[in-house]
Amino acid sequence: MMTREVTIKNSVGLHARPATFFVHRANCYKSSIWVEKDDRSVNAKSLLGVLSLAIVNGMTITLVADGADEKEALDDLEELVETGFNE
């Protein structure tokens, strides 16, 4: 299991469009992936789960991955967040 903290940099956070990109990317991996914010943890492969966290610009979240491709999954998701979801 690996964890990684990332800070949301795009101006509107994880609203519907970037959350869709995030979930789609997470679903490309076999590993189980979660997003943690405060005391909540949701499946990163669930759009409703990710949206329910109400993640906004400047927030730091923790990504957790467990499985055969966990490092690749976290590297890819971190890159997506760092690039501001191409917005």
C-alpha distances in whole Angstrom, upper triangle without the diagonal:
4,7,10,14,17,20,22,25,27,30,30,26,24,27,28,28,25,23,24,23,20,19,21,19,15,17,18,14,13,9,9,10,11,13,14,18,19,19,18,15,16,15,15,17,19,22,24,21,20,24,24,22,25,23,26,27,26,23,19,16,13,11,7,6,4,7,10,10,7,9,12,12,11,14,16,15,16,19,20,20,22,24,25,25,28,30
4,7,10,13,17,19,22,24,27,27,23,22,25,26,26,23,21,23,21,18,18,20,17,15,17,17,14,14,11,11,10,11,12,13,16,18,18,17,15,16,15,14,17,19,22,23,20,19,23,23,21,23,21,24,24,22,20,16,14,10,8,6,5,6,9,11,10,7,7,11,10,8,11,13,13,13,16,17,17,18,21,22,22,25,27
4,7,10,14,16,19,21,24,24,20,19,23,24,24,21,19,21,20,16,17,19,17,14,17,18,15,16,13,12,10,9,10,10,13,15,15,15,13,14,14,13,16,18,20,22,18,17,20,21,18,20,18,20,20,19,16,13,10,7,6,4,6,9,12,14,13,9,9,12,11,8,11,13,12,11,14,16,15,16,19,20,20,23,25
4,6,10,13,16,18,21,21,18,17,21,23,22,19,18,20,19,15,17,19,16,14,18,18,16,18,14,14,11,11,10,10,12,14,16,16,14,15,15,13,17,19,20,22,19,16,19,20,17,19,16,18,18,16,14,10,8,6,5,7,9,12,15,16,14,11,10,12,11,7,9,11,10,8,12,13,12,13,16,17,17,20,22
4,7,10,13,16,18,19,15,15,19,21,21,18,17,20,18,15,17,20,17,16,19,20,19,20,17,17,13,12,10,9,10,12,14,14,13,15,16,14,18,19,20,21,18,16,18,19,15,17,14,15,14,12,10,7,6,4,6,9,12,15,18,20,18,14,13,15,13,10,11,13,11,9,12,13,11,11,15,15,16,20,21
4,7,9,12,15,15,12,13,16,19,18,15,15,17,16,13,16,18,16,15,19,19,19,21,18,18,14,13,10,11,11,13,16,16,15,16,16,14,17,19,18,20,18,15,17,18,15,15,12,12,11,10,8,5,6,6,8,11,14,17,20,21,19,16,14,15,13,10,11,12,9,7,10,10,7,8,12,11,13,16,17
4,6,9,12,13,10,11,15,18,18,14,14,18,16,14,17,19,17,17,21,22,21,24,22,21,17,15,12,12,11,13,17,16,16,17,18,16,19,20,19,20,18,15,16,17,14,14,10,10,8,6,6,4,6,9,11,14,17,21,23,25,22,19,18,18,17,13,14,14,12,9,11,11,8,8,11,10,12,15,16
4,6,8,9,6,8,11,14,14,11,11,15,14,12,15,17,16,16,20,21,21,24,22,21,17,16,12,13,12,14,18,17,17,17,18,15,18,18,17,18,17,13,14,16,13,12,8,7,5,5,6,6,8,11,12,16,18,22,24,26,23,20,20,19,17,15,15,14,11,10,11,10,6,7,10,7,10,12,12
4,6,8,7,10,13,15,14,11,13,16,15,14,17,19,18,18,22,23,23,26,25,24,21,19,16,17,15,18,21,21,20,20,21,18,21,21,19,21,20,16,16,19,16,14,11,9,6,6,8,9,11,14,15,19,21,25,27,28,25,23,22,21,19,17,16,16,13,11,11,10,7,7,8,6,9,11,10
4,6,6,8,10,13,12,9,11,14,13,13,16,18,17,18,21,22,24,27,26,25,21,20,17,18,17,20,23,22,21,21,21,18,20,20,18,20,19,16,15,18,16,14,11,8,6,8,10,12,14,17,17,21,23,26,28,30,26,24,23,22,20,18,18,17,14,13,13,11,8,9,8,5,7,9,7
4,6,9,10,13,12,11,13,16,15,16,19,20,20,21,24,25,27,30,29,28,24,23,19,20,18,20,24,23,23,22,23,21,22,22,19,20,21,17,16,18,16,13,11,8,6,9,11,14,16,19,20,24,26,29,32,33,30,28,27,26,24,22,22,20,18,17,16,14,12,12,12,8,10,11,9
4,7,7,10,10,9,11,14,14,14,17,19,19,20,23,24,26,29,28,26,23,21,18,19,17,19,22,21,21,20,21,19,20,19,16,17,18,14,12,15,14,10,9,6,6,9,11,14,15,18,19,23,25,29,31,32,29,27,27,26,23,22,22,21,18,17,17,15,12,14,13,10,11,12,10
4,6,9,10,8,9,12,12,11,14,16,17,17,20,22,23,26,24,23,19,17,14,15,13,16,19,17,17,16,18,15,17,17,14,15,15,11,10,12,11,8,6,4,4,8,8,11,11,15,15,19,21,25,27,29,26,24,24,23,20,18,19,18,14,14,15,12,10,12,12,9,9,12,11
4,7,8,5,5,9,10,9,11,13,14,14,17,19,20,23,22,20,16,15,12,13,12,16,18,16,15,14,14,12,14,13,10,11,11,8,7,10,9,7,5,6,8,11,10,12,11,14,14,17,19,23,25,27,24,22,22,21,18,17,18,16,13,14,15,12,10,13,13,10,9,12,11
4,6,6,6,8,10,10,12,14,15,16,18,20,22,25,24,22,19,17,15,16,15,18,20,18,17,16,16,14,15,14,10,11,12,9,7,10,10,8,8,8,10,14,13,15,15,17,17,20,22,25,27,29,27,25,25,24,21,20,21,19,16,17,18,14,13,16,15,12,11,13,12
4,6,5,6,9,10,10,12,14,15,16,19,21,23,23,22,19,18,16,18,17,21,22,19,18,16,16,14,14,12,8,9,12,9,7,11,12,10,11,12,14,17,17,18,17,19,19,21,22,25,27,29,26,25,26,24,21,21,22,19,16,18,19,15,14,18,17,14,12,14,12
4,5,5,7,9,10,11,13,14,16,17,20,23,23,22,19,19,17,20,19,23,24,22,21,18,17,15,14,14,10,12,14,12,10,14,15,13,13,13,14,17,17,19,18,20,19,22,22,26,27,28,25,24,25,23,20,20,21,18,15,17,17,13,13,16,14,12,9,10,9
4,5,5,6,9,10,11,12,14,16,18,21,21,20,17,16,14,17,17,20,22,20,19,16,16,13,13,13,10,13,14,10,10,14,13,12,11,11,12,15,15,16,15,17,16,19,20,23,24,26,22,21,21,20,17,16,17,14,12,13,13,9,9,12,11,8,6,8,8
4,5,5,6,8,10,10,12,14,16,19,18,17,14,13,12,14,15,18,20,17,15,13,12,9,10,9,7,9,10,7,7,11,11,10,10,11,13,15,14,15,13,15,14,16,17,21,22,24,21,20,20,19,16,16,17,14,11,13,14,11,10,14,14,11,9,12,12
4,5,5,6,8,10,11,13,15,18,18,17,15,15,14,17,18,21,23,20,18,15,13,10,10,9,6,10,11,9,9,13,14,14,13,15,16,19,18,19,17,18,16,18,18,21,22,24,21,20,21,19,16,17,18,15,12,15,15,12,12,16,15,13,10,12,13
4,6,5,6,9,10,11,14,17,17,17,15,15,14,18,19,22,24,21,19,16,14,11,11,11,10,13,14,11,12,16,16,16,14,16,16,18,18,18,16,17,15,18,17,20,21,22,19,18,19,17,14,14,15,12,10,12,12,8,10,13,12,11,7,10,11
4,5,5,6,9,10,12,15,15,14,11,12,11,14,15,19,21,18,15,13,11,8,8,10,9,12,12,9,11,14,13,14,12,14,15,17,16,15,13,14,12,14,14,17,18,19,17,15,16,14,11,11,13,10,7,10,11,7,8,12,12,11,8,11,13
4,5,5,6,9,11,13,13,12,10,10,10,14,16,20,20,17,14,11,9,6,5,6,6,10,10,8,10,13,13,15,14,16,18,20,18,17,15,15,12,14,13,16,17,19,16,15,17,15,12,13,15,12,9,13,14,11,12,15,16,15,12,15,16
4,5,5,7,10,13,14,14,12,14,14,18,20,23,24,21,18,15,12,9,7,9,9,13,13,12,13,16,17,18,17,19,20,22,21,20,18,18,15,16,15,17,18,18,16,16,17,15,12,14,15,12,10,14,14,11,13,16,16,15,12,14,16
4,5,5,8,11,12,13,11,13,13,17,19,23,24,21,18,15,13,9,8,11,11,15,15,13,15,18,18,19,17,19,20,21,20,19,17,16,13,14,13,16,16,16,13,13,14,11,8,10,11,8,7,11,11,9,11,14,14,14,11,13,16
4,5,6,9,9,9,7,9,10,14,17,21,21,18,15,12,9,6,6,9,10,14,13,11,14,17,16,18,17,19,20,21,19,18,15,14,11,11,10,12,13,14,11,10,12,10,7,9,11,9,7,11,12,10,12,15,16,16,13,16,18
4,5,7,9,9,9,11,13,17,20,23,23,20,17,14,10,8,6,9,11,14,14,13,16,18,18,20,19,22,23,25,23,22,18,17,14,14,12,13,13,14,12,12,14,12,9,12,14,12,11,15,15,14,16,19,19,19,16,18,20
4,7,9,11,11,14,16,19,22,26,26,23,20,17,14,11,9,13,14,18,17,16,19,21,21,23,22,24,25,26,24,23,20,19,15,15,13,14,13,13,10,11,13,10,8,12,13,10,11,14,14,13,16,18,18,19,16,18,21
4,6,8,9,12,15,18,21,25,25,22,18,16,13,11,10,13,15,19,17,17,20,22,22,24,22,25,26,26,24,22,19,17,14,13,10,10,9,9,7,8,10,8,6,10,12,10,11,14,15,14,17,19,20,21,18,20,23
4,7,9,13,16,19,22,25,25,22,19,16,13,12,11,14,17,20,18,18,22,23,23,25,24,27,28,29,27,24,21,19,15,13,10,9,7,7,7,8,11,10,9,12,14,13,14,17,18,18,20,22,23,24,22,24,27
4,6,10,13,16,20,22,22,19,16,14,11,11,10,14,17,19,17,17,20,22,21,24,23,25,27,27,24,22,18,16,12,10,6,5,4,6,6,6,9,10,8,10,13,13,13,15,17,17,19,21,22,23,21,24,27
4,7,10,13,17,20,19,16,12,11,8,8,8,11,15,16,14,14,18,19,18,21,20,24,25,25,22,20,17,14,11,8,6,5,6,9,9,8,12,12,9,11,14,14,13,16,18,18,18,21,23,23,21,24,26
4,7,10,14,17,16,14,10,9,6,5,7,10,13,15,12,11,15,16,15,18,17,20,21,21,19,16,13,10,7,6,4,7,9,12,10,8,11,12,8,9,12,12,10,12,15,15,15,18,20,20,18,21,23
4,6,10,13,13,10,6,5,5,5,8,9,12,13,10,9,13,13,12,15,14,17,19,19,16,14,10,8,6,5,6,9,12,15,14,11,13,14,11,10,14,14,11,13,16,15,15,18,20,19,18,22,23
4,7,10,11,8,6,5,6,6,9,10,11,12,9,7,11,11,9,12,10,14,15,16,12,11,7,6,5,6,9,12,15,18,16,13,15,16,12,11,14,14,11,12,15,14,12,16,18,17,16,20,21
4,7,7,6,4,7,9,9,13,13,14,14,11,9,12,11,9,12,10,14,15,15,11,9,6,5,6,8,11,14,17,20,19,16,17,19,15,13,16,17,14,14,17,17,15,17,20,19,19,22,23
4,6,5,7,9,12,12,15,15,15,15,12,10,12,11,7,9,8,11,13,12,9,8,5,7,9,11,15,18,21,24,23,19,20,21,18,16,19,19,16,15,19,18,15,17,20,18,19,22,22
4,6,8,11,15,15,19,18,18,17,14,13,15,13,9,11,11,13,15,14,10,9,8,9,12,14,17,20,24,27,26,22,23,25,22,19,22,23,19,19,22,21,18,20,23,21,22,26,26
4,7,10,14,15,19,18,19,17,14,14,15,13,10,13,13,16,19,18,14,13,11,11,13,14,17,19,23,26,26,22,23,25,22,20,23,24,21,21,24,23,21,23,26,24,25,28,28
4,7,10,12,15,14,15,14,10,11,12,10,8,11,12,15,18,18,14,13,10,10,12,12,15,17,21,24,24,20,22,24,20,19,22,22,19,19,23,22,19,22,25,23,23,26,26
4,7,9,12,11,13,12,9,9,12,10,9,12,12,16,19,18,15,13,10,9,9,9,12,14,17,21,20,17,19,20,17,16,19,20,16,17,21,20,18,21,23,22,21,25,25
4,6,9,8,10,9,5,7,10,9,8,12,12,16,19,19,16,15,11,11,10,10,12,14,17,20,19,16,19,20,16,15,19,18,15,17,20,18,17,20,22,21,20,23,24
4,5,6,9,9,6,7,11,11,11,14,14,18,20,21,18,17,13,12,10,10,10,12,14,17,16,14,17,17,14,14,17,16,14,16,19,17,17,20,22,21,19,22,23
4,5,7,9,7,6,10,11,11,13,13,16,18,19,16,15,12,11,8,9,9,12,14,16,15,13,15,15,11,11,14,13,10,13,15,13,13,17,18,17,15,19,20
4,7,9,8,8,11,13,13,16,16,19,21,22,20,19,15,15,12,12,11,13,14,16,15,14,16,15,12,13,16,14,12,15,17,15,15,19,20,19,16,19,21
4,6,5,6,9,10,11,14,14,18,20,22,19,19,16,16,14,14,14,16,17,20,19,17,20,19,15,16,19,17,14,17,19,17,17,21,21,20,17,20,21
4,5,5,6,8,10,12,13,15,18,20,18,19,16,17,15,16,17,19,21,23,21,20,22,21,17,17,20,18,15,17,19,16,16,20,20,18,15,18,18
4,6,5,6,9,10,12,15,19,21,18,19,17,18,17,18,19,21,23,25,24,22,24,24,20,20,23,21,18,20,22,19,18,22,23,20,18,21,21
4,6,5,7,10,11,15,18,19,17,17,14,14,14,14,16,18,20,23,22,20,22,22,18,18,21,20,16,18,21,18,17,21,22,20,18,22,22
4,5,6,8,8,12,14,16,14,14,11,12,11,13,15,18,20,23,21,19,20,20,16,16,18,17,13,15,17,15,14,17,18,16,15,18,18
4,5,6,7,10,14,16,14,15,13,15,15,17,19,22,24,26,24,22,24,23,20,19,21,20,16,18,19,17,15,19,19,16,15,18,17
4,5,8,12,15,17,14,15,13,15,16,17,19,22,25,27,26,23,25,25,22,21,23,22,18,20,22,20,18,21,22,19,18,22,21
4,6,9,13,14,11,12,10,12,13,15,18,21,24,26,25,22,23,24,20,19,21,21,17,18,20,18,16,19,20,18,17,21,20
4,6,10,12,10,12,11,14,15,18,21,24,27,29,27,25,25,25,22,21,23,22,18,18,20,18,15,18,19,16,16,19,18
4,7,9,7,9,8,12,13,16,19,22,25,28,25,22,23,23,20,18,20,19,15,15,17,15,12,15,16,13,14,17,16
4,6,6,9,10,14,15,19,22,25,28,30,28,25,25,25,22,20,21,20,17,16,17,15,12,14,15,12,13,16,14
4,6,9,11,15,16,20,23,26,29,31,28,25,25,24,22,20,20,19,16,15,16,14,11,12,13,10,12,14,13
4,7,10,13,15,19,22,26,29,30,28,25,24,24,22,19,20,20,17,14,16,15,11,12,14,11,14,16,15
4,6,10,13,16,19,23,26,28,26,23,22,23,20,17,19,19,15,14,16,15,11,13,15,13,15,18,17
4,7,10,13,17,20,23,25,23,20,19,20,18,15,16,17,14,12,14,14,11,12,15,14,15,19,19
4,7,10,13,17,20,22,20,17,17,18,15,12,15,15,12,11,14,14,11,13,16,14,15,19,19
4,6,10,13,17,19,17,14,14,16,13,10,13,14,11,10,14,14,12,14,17,16,17,20,21
4,7,10,13,16,14,10,11,12,10,7,10,11,8,9,12,12,11,13,16,16,16,19,21
4,7,10,13,12,8,10,12,10,8,11,13,11,11,15,15,14,17,19,19,19,22,24
4,7,9,8,5,8,10,7,7,10,12,10,12,15,15,16,18,20,21,20,23,25
4,7,8,5,9,11,9,10,13,14,14,15,18,19,19,21,24,24,23,26,29
4,6,5,9,10,9,11,14,15,15,17,19,20,21,23,25,26,24,27,30
4,6,8,9,10,12,14,14,16,18,19,20,22,23,25,27,25,27,30
4,6,5,6,9,10,11,12,14,16,17,18,20,21,23,21,24,27
4,6,5,6,9,10,11,12,14,15,16,18,20,21,20,23,26
4,5,5,6,9,10,10,12,14,15,16,18,20,20,22,25
4,6,5,6,9,10,11,12,14,15,17,19,17,19,23
4,6,5,6,8,10,11,12,14,16,17,15,18,21
4,5,5,6,8,10,10,12,14,16,15,17,20
4,6,5,6,9,10,10,12,15,14,16,19
4,5,5,6,9,10,11,13,11,13,17
4,5,5,6,9,10,11,10,13,15
4,5,5,6,9,10,10,13,15
4,5,5,6,9,9,10,13
4,6,5,7,5,8,11
4,5,5,6,9,11
4,5,8,9,11
4,6,6,8
4,5,6
4,5
4
